[in-house]
Amino acid sequence: MLENGGGALAQGTVNKQQPVAAAQPQRPTEGVASVDDDPVLGDKNAPITIIEFSDYECPFCKRHFDQTFPQLVKEYVDKGKVKIVYRDFPLSFHDPMATKEAVAANCAKEQGGDKKYFEFHDEIFKRTISNGNGLNDDKIQTIAKDLGLDTSKFTSCLSNKAMEDEVKKDIADGTAAGASGTPTFLIGKTTSNGEINGDLVVGAQPFAAFQAVIDPLLQ
């Protein structure tokens, strides 16, 4: 597993009279998750799958979108080597807006499929300032209008409990796969049943961190 951040142990000896803190539990380095029925960017038959568990109001997710996502698309997705599956993982301290944005993107998918979903996805990340304060209800409606969605159907969809249930399922599946923060990426070989067993990459990692996992899988 690759993770952005962390601390270093201080050098020196331990006083045997001092109680020693218990070791921190290790994050899992691998996980298993399904692509489910979530939106796919790229060729659905691409040999490698990245499942991204993400939060639209997470500043590190926005950093990934701004800095690394374009390179992943250019070098892997556009060349048919990788597909990206986006699954929602809104963090409670970014709510209610993080979940509202996740629901809104899924409502865009209801009207225009995966293509419209990722158009909405892109606009949220471009327009939000993150940390739960990025957008508001009016700005979400503006995105829908700008993308040519039927705003009446869109507004009705926002209150559809099934949309929120879909987000909750993503959270449960992400937690089971080992995600505890955002963004978390599960990278593995594509399978016929959509269940991906792969390595976890956590945080707003540079493109090279993804290369280190993806390239060996392509060989």
Secondary structure, 3 states (H helix, E strand, C coil): CEECCCCCCCCCCCCCCCCCCCCCCCCCCEEEEECCCCCEECCCCCCEEEEEEECCCCHHHHHHHHHCHHHHHHHHHCCCCEEEEEEECCCHHHCCHHHHHHHHHHHHHHHHHHHHHHHHHHHHHHHCCCCCCCCCHHHHHHHHHHCCCCHHHHHHHHCCHHHHHHHHHHHHHHHHHCCCCCCEEEEEECCCCCEEEEEEEECCCCHHHHHHHHHHHHC
